[in-house]
Amino acid sequence: MPSDLEARFRALSHKAPTVEASEEPSTASPIEVIERAGFYRDQIVDSIVIPAQAASYQQPATPLSSLTARVVLPPGARLYTHQAQVYDHVQSGANVVLATPTASGKTLAFVLPTLEQLLNDPQATALFLYPTKALAYDQLERLRELDQALGGRLRPAVYDGDTPQAERASIRANARIIISNPHGLHLYLGWHSSWTSFLSNLRIVVVDEAHYYVGGIGASLRGLLWRLQRLTDHYGARPTYIAASGTIANPKEHLETLTQQPFAVVDKSGASQSQRTIVFWDCTRDPKTPPSTQAAYLARHLIRMRRSVVVFSNTRAQAEYVAVAGSDRSHRILPYRSGYSPEMRRRVEAELRSGVIRGVSATSALELGVDIGSLDTVILNGYPGSISSLWQRLGRAGRTDLEALGIVLVGGDPLSRSLLANAAQLLARAPEHAISATDDTEILARHLVLAASELPLDDKTIARQLADETVVSDLITRDLLVKEGTVYRSSRQRPHLFTPFIEREPSYEIHFAGARDRHGVERISIRQALREAHKGAVFLHFGSPFRVQRLDHERREIYCIPETEGHHTQPALFRSLSQGRSLEQVQPHPLLSLERIEALVVEQVTGYKEFDPQSRQVAKRKVTSPVISSPAEAVVITCTDPSALGIAPEEFFASLHGLEHALVKVLPLLTIGGTSDLASLTLRNNDLPAMVIYYLTRSHPAAMISKVIEHLHEALALAERMIGSCACSDGCAFCVLDARCDDEVVDKAGAGQLAHLLQKL
């Protein structure tokens, strides 16, 4: 009788072809290793070799102190050019952002100038901000080793929600490097009088993974850093900012937006890099095997060939599935994603780092810079949605002398298909712009109230932060601010206790009956819960499938039982949009109108389809689920006289509709900040059809819509190129059709012609 675990594995793994581990000859290339696998169906359509890059070194203009050089650098070691340049900028008192690829030595680049500041001034302190606790604790271990070599001069410590209360006062008084996250610092500034010594001596503020702070979280970080600067000014400190970012198109603009201070930029890496082979894998060449299953087969095969592998998937369910389907009795692949407890994530990190396991299946949670050891292979289970994220993920491999291998699996989604046709252009393409919601007055107003509770505010200070004068009067009306003479104060003492760093959707707690680990509880947002954990849904938790048995919407709790048949589910989602008031209108040409509007998006899960392990539909059921309403901002694009473009009125709707689908496929190539809430539709509007492109503003701001308008010309050019390069005759899902749209009235030729004509306007 097979064990419960074996039954689950057999059901989920689609009975993957077995491949016995073998010793490949040393001359075999990674591609040859893959082509010998029993599951290979000629899916490799292109491979691009990026030659090894020799290191480029540079001596800082201001030499390192002998103590710093002796402790940090091994005998004979030299600094890469970008490390030396960052050091020189900081030594001259300039803020600097370092935007170089993963594994280029960014940590040393900001640790070196920090050490110099702290060793030269025994009272000086530094603050390191990381977006996640995992990154903070990862950095702590490195700094502790360094501190030990320095005889305990730095006393680094993590200060966050997990820090025991009994240790906090001692850390504030004694630690010279405090490592935290924005969520924690946001709260602690309400008690800044307890931080007087640390803040008055603050010399360095490090903002790591700066590309993470986009959209609403970027606006919140802007408000937080403004409040921090007010307090350091108050205590007489003038810290220098060092930011480290993944590759983005606008590092200087992005950091100056976040900090409201000037920045120097270092964006050329001097680090060495091993040879890297990027393979493009067309999953549609094996139509009977789902893409995630192909990713699992690849991972298992390469692990058996003694490679260390991380598989990145774009959804939590895919990451869980790949972990189960790719594991066998001898080789485990562990899942890694948000929602797990910190203990679970650290366990996975430790086992991969130590070599206990050689494979991890992850979401973007592992995309940030946690040190996970010597990986030589990255598999992308689908295009991640941005060039920046593509390189963040591929860059996780190549930290050893073994040739780095990146495999990009492409399924049937239109954006990936269009990129597959131009793989070399994809790898050469510049990264996207990072955009923060600097125009989100609701977020800025929250930080205004907090700032007023920390130190009184005057009209001049407020005017520099808010263009909308009505915000302050509204806060006074709501009794959040009070005016006393010429200054404003918060009406509450320490409103930080009731104000989160970012507004989060209500969350549901999921309970898993019989979970193998002791952390059988998980929290997910209400939106995720209704889409992925509605009644009857199959939900994966740490490699095991569970069936949602009961939901308690009042208490926001979900109860699951083990699922042993290997079925999976897919929700049916209804979404509609209603237009609101006009915010602004731009008319770049008499024939073209662009209007930015408010909108409301309503969505509801109405049912789901259930599939067996071979992806055959076995059931279709209806469910009753709460309706979610989300505010949005949109741009409405209207051509005031289609006939002037030479397109017959009766053909204009079909042309515009096809162009709408094409534009929404290429827009993610221009901006980051997330694209999951990007959507579009074409309104018939009698004889004057209009195109609507919108973002949900809860997580993606009006700034995203402004970027759509700003880069519309480039988006039209990309759409025209995508339509023209597609081999289909009348339109397909890879150019002007969209599987989410029920109206198939589209004109491919007209869409390409319209894209060309609108570029001229």
N, C-alpha and C positions, 0 to 999 in steps of 0.2 A: 504494500500500500504506500503510494508516494506521500511524502510529507506535504503539509499545507503550503509551505514555501515553494517546493518543487512544482506543485500544481499551478500555483500562480505564475511561476516563471515560464512553464511550458505554454500556458495560455497566452501570456503576453508576448513571448519571444517569437511568435510565428514560426517556431521550429527552425531557427536559423541554421543554415548549412554549417556543418562542423568543419573546422579547419585545424588540423593538427599543427602544433607548434613545431617549427623546424629551424635549423640554423641556416640562414640565407648566406650565400657566399659574400665576402666583403665587397666584391665588385658590384653587387646588385644595387641599383638605384631604388629609391623609395617607390617610384612608379612601377618598376619591374616587380617589386614585392607585392604591390596591389594587384597587378595584372595576373599574377599566378593564383589569386584567391578564387575559390570555387564559385563565389557569388558574382564575380565580375562579368558584366554584360556590356563591355565597351562604353562605359559611362564617361570615361575621361575624354573630354572634347578639346581641351587645351591645357598646356602647362607652360608656365613662364618662370624662368630661372632668374633670380635677382642675385647678381654676383656678390661675393663677400666684399665687405668694405673694410679697408684698413683704418686703423685708428689715426686720429689727428690730434696732436698734443700742443699745449701752449703753456708757457710760464705766466703766472699772473703778473700784472704790472707792479703790484705791491706784493712782495714775497710773503709766503706763509711764515708764521712764527715757527721757530724750531720745535716747540712743544706740539703744536698742531700737526706739523709735517711728520713728526716722529710717531705720534699716536695714531693718526688716521691713515697715512700712506705707508705701505710696505717699502722696504729699502729699494731704491731704484725706480719706484712707481712715479708716474707723471700724471698730470691732470689733462683730461680731454679739453678741447678748445672751448666747448660750451660751459664746462665747469669753471674754467679759469675766467671766462667772460662774466659769468654770474658773480663770481667772487669779486671781480674788479668793480662791477656796478654797485654792489652792496658796500664795498669799502669806500666808494666815493659818495655814499649816502643816497643813491638812487633806488627807487623801487624797481623790481625786475620780474618779468614773467618768463619762465623757461618752458618753451613748447617744443619738445622733442619726442621721438618715438618711445614706446615702452622698452624697458631694459637698457636705457641709454645712460644710466647713472644719475638720474635726477635727484635722488635722495642725498647723495654725497654733495651735489651741487649746492643744496641749501644748508646742509649740515656744516660744511666748512666755514662759510662766513658767519654762521651762528656761533660756532665755537670761538672764532677770533673775537667776536664781540664780547662773549661771556668770559673768556680768559683774560682779556684786556681790562675788563671792569668787573671786579668781584661782586658787585651789587646787581649787575645787569641780569635781566630775565628774558625769556622767549616763550612765545605761544605758538604751538603747532596745531592747526585745525585740519581734521580729516573728516570726510563725509560719513564714514561708518566707524563703529567701535572696533571692528575687526582690523581695519587699517591702523587705528590708534595703537592697539596692543601689539601689532606686528612691529611698528616703529619703536615701541617701548623696549622691546628685547634688544634691538640694535643699539639704542642709546644707553642702555644699562651696561652693555659690554664696553662701550666707549667710556662711560663714566668710571668703570672699574679701572681701566687703563690710566685714567687721569687722577686716580686717587680720590674719587668721590666729590669732585668739584661741581658737577652739574646737577646731581640729585633729580633726575627726570622722573616724572610720575604722570600717570593717566588720571584725569579728574573728570568723571562722568557719572551717569546714573548708577553704575555698578560699584563706584568707589564707596567703601564702608564709611558711615558717618564718623566713626571714631578716628579715621585717618585724615579727614578733610582739612581740619584746621592746621595740622602739621604740614600737609602738602602746600597749602596756601602760604604758610610762613617760611618754608624751607626750600621747596622745589624751585630750581632756576629754569627748568624747561617743563612746562605743563602742556600735556597733550590732551586735546579734547575734541569735541565735535560741535557744530553750530547749534544743535538742539540744546546741548548742555550750556554752552556759553550764553545763549539767549536767556536762559533762566538765571544764571549766576550773576549777570550784570545788575540784577535787581538788588543784590547784596554787595555792591561794589565797595562799600566801606570796609568789608572784610578782606578785600583784595588790594587795599591801599599800597602795601609794600610792593606787591608784584606789579601792579599797574604803573606805579610811579617810576619803576625801573625797567619798564618794557622797552626793549631795543629792537626785537625782531618778531614779526608776525608771519608765519608760513601758512599759506593756503594751498594745500595739495589737492590734486585732481580738480583743478579749477574748471575744467570743461564740464564737470558734473552739474555746475550751478547755472542751469538755464531755466527758462519759464518762470513759474511762480517761486520755485526754490531759489532761483537767482535773485529775484526781487527781495526775498526774505533775507538772503545773505547781504545784499546791498544795505538794507535797513540795519542789520546786525552790525556790520562793519562801521557804518556811520555812527551808531551808538557807542561802539568801542572807541572810535576816534574822539568823540566828545569827551569821554571819560579820561582817556590818556592825555588829552589837552588839559583837562581839569587838574590832573595830577602832575602835569609838567613833563610828560614823556612824549617823544617824537619817534615812534617805532618805524623801522624800514620794513616794507612788505616784500616778501619773496613768494611768488606763485609758481606752481608747477602744473602744467596742463598737458593733456594729450594734444595731438595735432588738430588744430582748428584753423579756419581761415582768418580769424580776427582776434588773435590773442591780446594785442595791445588794446583794441577797442573794448573787448570783453572785460578785461581787468580794470580798465579805467572807468567802465560803467559800474562795476561791482564796488570799487573803492572810492570813486570820485577823486582820484589822485593820478598824477602822470606816471607812466611806466616806460621803462626800457624793455626791449624784446630781444631774447636770444632764442632763435628758432632753427639753427643748423647744428645738428649733432656731430660731435667728433668721435663718438664711440665706435669701436669696431663692431662688425656684424658678420656672423657666419653666413655662408651661402644659403639662400632661401628658395625653395621651389614652391610655387603656388599652382595648385591643380584645380581646374574647374570641372566639376562632376555633374553631369546631366542626369538627374534622377528619372526623368521621363523615358529614358531608354530601357528601363526595367519597370514598365507600368504596373506589373503585378505586385511589386514590392513598394510599400509606402516610403517616402523620403526618410522619415525618422528611423525606420527599420534598416534602411541602407546605411544610415549614419551609425547605427548600433553595430552592424556587421563590420564596417570599416574599423571602428574603434576596437572591437574584439580582435580582429585579425592583426592589427598593428601592435596591440599590446602583446599578443602572442609572439610577435616578431621582436619583442623586447624594446619597444618604443614607449615613451611616456606621453600620454594622450589626454587632452582636454577637448570635450565636445561642447560647443556653444549652441544652444537652441534659443528660439525667440519666445517660447512660452514655457510656463512652468510644467504643463502636462507633457510637452515634448521632452523636456529635460529629465523628468521622472521616468518616462517610458524608455528612453535611450539607456538609462542606467540599468534598468531591469533587463531589457532585451540584449544588451551588450555584455552582461556578466555571465560567467559560468562558474563551475565549482573551483576552478584554479585561479581565475582572474576576475577580481571584483571591479566594478565601476560604481562609484558612489555619486549620488545626486547632490547638487549644491545650488541653493536658491534662497531668495528672501522668504520669510515666513518660518524658517527653521529657528530654533533657539540658538543663541551665541555658542553654547556648548557643542551643539551638533556641527555647526559650521567650523569651529576650531578643531574639532576632531577630524573632520575631512581634510582640512589644511595640513594638520600635523601628520596624518597618515600618508598623504601625497608627498610631503616634504621629506619624510623619513624613508620613503620607498616601500612602505607596507602595501600600498596600492599604486598602480601605474596608470589609473584612468579615473577621470572625473567628468560627469555630465552636468553642465552648469547653464544657468541663465546669465544675464548681464551682471548679476551680483558678483561674479568672479572677474568681471571686466576691469574693475578698478585694481590698483596696484598691490594687492596682497602678494607677499612673497610665497610662491607655492613650489619652489624648488626648480629642478632642471627638467623642463618640458622640452621635447623636441618636435611634437606634432600637435597641431590645432585643426580640428574639424569644425567647420561652420555649417550647422544644420539649417541652411537657409541664409539668404542675404540679410544682414542685421539692420538694414534701413538707412545707414549712413556710411560714407567713406571713412569718417573719423572712427566710428565704432568698428568698422572692418579692420582697420589697422591696429586699433587697440587690442582686438582679439587675436589677430594673426601674430602680433608682437609678443604674445605670451610664450611663444616657442622661439628657440634660438639662443638660449642662454648657455649652451654647451658647445663643445667643438663639433658635435654631430650635426650634420646638415639639417637645417630646419625645414619642416614640411607643413604647408598649409593647404587644406582641402576645402574648397567652397562648394557645398552641395546646393544645386539649384533645382527647384521643383517647377511647378507650373504657374507661379505668380508672375504677373506681367512685368513688374519692375525688374525682377531677377532675370527674366528671359531676355529683356532688352539689353541688360548689362552683359549677359552671357555672350551675346553676339559681338560685343566689343570689349572682350576681357582685358586686352592690353591697355585700352583707353581707360577702363575702370581703375586699374592700378596706378595709372599716371595722373588721374584726376585729382584736383585740389580738394582738400576737405571742406566741409560745410561751415557756415557761419554759426557761432553760438549766440543765442538770443535770450536775453533776460526780460522779465515782465516789468520793466522800469516804469511803465505807464499804469500799472495796477494800483490805483489809489486806495483800494481797500487794504492791500498789504502795507503800503506806506503809512496809511492812517494808523494801523495797529502799532507799528514801530514808533510813530509819533507819540502815541499815548504812553508807551513804555519809556521812551526817552524823557518825556515830561515828568515821569515818576522818578527817574534817575537824577536828573538835573533840570531846573526850570528852563523853559524855552521862550525865546522872543520871536517877534514877527519876522525879523530878518532871517533867522535860522530856519524857520518854517518855510519861508518863501523860496529858499534855496533847494528845498526838498520837494515841495508841492507846487505844481502850476495851478491847480484848482483851488481857489480861495474858499469855495463853499465847504470844503472838507472840514476845516477847523470849526466853522459855525455849526456844522452837523454834529461834530464830536461834543461841542458844548451843549447843544440841544439834547443829545443822548446822555448827558451828564457823565461823559468820559473825561472831558477836560474842563478846567475852571480857569478863568482869567483873574489874576491878582495884580492890579496895577498894569505894568507893561509886560508881565510874563505870564506864561501858562504853566499850570501844574496838573498832574493827574488827580482826578477826584478820588481815586482809590490808592491805598498803600500797597505797593508791590503787585500791580496787576499781572505780573509775569506768571503768577501761580495759575491764572485762568486763561493765559494766552499762549497757545502752542507756537513753535517756530514757524510751522506751516500748518494751514488748516487741512486736516485729514478727513477723508470720508469716514463715516461711522464704520466700525469693523465688526466682523462676526468671529466668534470663537468656534473652531471646529474640533470636535472630540472624536477620536478614532478608537472604536472598541477593539481590544486585542492587539493594539500596536506593539510591535516587537521591541521598540525602544521605550525608555521611560518618559520621553517627551512626546506623549501622545496627544498633544494639543497644538493647534496652529491658529494664527490670527490672519485674516485676509479682509480687504476692504469690502464694503457693501457691493460695489460694482463687480468685483471679482466673484464675490459669493453668489450673486444672482446669475452671473454668466456661467460659472464653472461648478457651483455647488448647489444648484437648485435640486428640488426633490427628484430622486431617480438618477441623478448624474453620477458618473464614475469619477472619483477624485483620487489622484495618486499622492501618497505621503511617504517620503523616504523610501521609494522603490516598491511600495506595496499599494495595490488598488483597493479602494473602499467605495461602497455604494452609499449615497446619501439617503438615509432612511427617514429622518424627521428634521424639520426646521421650526425654530421658535423665533419668529420675526420680532416679537415684543422684547424678548431677552437677548436677541441677536446671538443665538446659539444654533449650531448645526451638529447633528449626530450621525455618525457613519458606522457601517459594519463592513467586514471584509468582503471583497468581491472575488470569487474564485473562477468565474467562467471566462475571464479575459475579454469581456466586452468593454467598449468605450462609447462615449456619448458626445453629441455635438448639439449645442443649443440653437434654437431658431430665434433670432432677434429682430424685433420690430423697432424701427427708428424713424422719427419724423422731425421736421424743422418748421418753426413758424417765425416769420420775420418781425422784427421790432423797429424801434426808431432809428432814423438815420444819424450817424455820428459825423461823417464828413463825406464830401464828394469831390472827386478829381476828374477833370476832363482833359486828358493829354492831347486830344484831337477832336474836332467837331463831330466825328463819326463814332467816338469811343467814350463811354462813361464808366468810371469806377467809383462805386459807392460803398463805404464801410458802414455796416449796420450792426445793431444788436439783434440777437436771435435767441430762441429757446429750443433746445433739443430734448425730445422725449423718447425714452427707450424702455422696452419691456421684453423679458424673455417669455415667449408665448408657448413654447414646446421644445421638444428635442428629438433627435434621431439617435437610435442605438445601433451599433455595429458589432459584428462578431470579430474574432481575431484576424480573419481574412478580409476585413473591412467591407463585408457585405451587410447591407442594412437588414436588421431583423425586427425592428419596431419603430414606430413613430407615435409619440405621445404628446398630449397637451399638458401644460402646467399653468398654474395661476401664481404669478409672481408680482411683487410690488413694482410700480412705475417709478422710474428715476427721471427727474427733470434736471437739466444742466444748462446754465447760461453759456452762450457762445457768441463769438464775433465772426462776421463774415464779410467777404467782399463780393459785391454783385457786379458782374461785368456785362455791359449792355452795348450792343452796336446800334446806334440810333437810326441808321439807314442801310440795311443789309444790301439793298439793290445797288448802292453806290460802290460796293465792293465787287460787283459782277456776279453775285450769287443770287439765284432765284429765291424769292421769299419762301416758296414751298419746300426748298431744299435747305434753308438756313438752319432750321431746328435740328435736323439730323447731323449737319456739319458741326454745329456748336456742341451738340450732345457728345459726339465722338471726341471733339477736342477737349471737352471737360474731363472725360475719362483719361485721356492721354496726359493732361496737365497734372491731375492728381497722382499719376504714377511717377512723374519726374520731379515734382516739387520737393520730395524728401532729399533729393540730391543737392539742394541749395541751402537748407537750413537744418539745424538740429535743435533739440529741445523736445524731442519726441514727435512721432507722427501717428501714433495710434488713434488720436482724436481728430485727425485730418479727414475730412469728407467733403462731398460735393454733390450737386444736383443741377439739372437744367430745367428752368421753368418755361412753360410754353408761352404764357403771357400774350395770348392771341397772336398778332402778327409781329410781335417784338420779343422773341425769346431772350432769356437772360441766364447767365451762368452764375451759380453761387458756390463759392469755396469757403468752408468754415472750419474753425478750430473751437473746441470746447475750452472756455476760458478758465475753468477751475484749475486746469493744469497747464494750459497753453494760452498765452496772453494775446492781447491786441497787437503786441509787437510782432507776433508771428504773421498776422494778417497784413501788417505794414510791410513786412519783408516779402510777402507774396506780391504786393503791389510794386515794391521796389525792384524785385527781380523778375517781374512778369515777362519782360523782353527775353531774358535768358531762358526762362521756362518755356516760352513759346518756341524758341529755337531748338531746345532739347526735344520738345514734343514733335516738332516737324521732322527732326532727324529720326526719332524713334518710329514714327509712322512710316516714313519713307524707307527705312531699312527693314521693315517687317515684310516677310515673303508672302503673307496671305493676300488674297485677292480683294475680299470685301470687308475685312476687319475681323479681328479675333481677340481673345482675352489678353494677348500680348501687346496690343496696340490700342484699339479704340472701344473694346468691349469691357464690361465690368461685371463680374459674377454677382455682385451685390445689387445690381440694377435690374429691375424686371422689364424695363422698356428698352427693347433692342433696336429702336429706330435710330440708327447711326449711319453716317456716310463717311467711310474712310478717306476717300479721295477728297471730299469736301472738307474734312477735318484738317488734312495736311495743307490744303489750299488756304483755309481760313487762318491757320497758324502762321503761314507765310505772310498773308495780307495784314494781319494784326500786328506783326512785328514792325511793319512799315509805319503803322499809325503810332 
